[in-house]
Amino acid sequence: MYYHFPINPYSNKIVRSLKKEGKIYLYDWSVIEEKRARFENMVAGHLLKLVDYFNDTGQADLSICLI
């Protein structure tokens, strides 16, 4: 069992955001065998760390969304 975090789509139109599926990323991207998927997961993980840092220090109120 692996820990994961979801990234949901963002859109101004509710119908468009419901049609597009969100993605799930793993915290431990080293278990992913395909290089492209591992790289995408690594970038998403580092973006999550950055957003969490800004939110924890009170510098901004951010979230990650797919466009």
Order of alpha helices (4+ residues) and beta strands (2+ residues): beta-alpha-beta-alpha
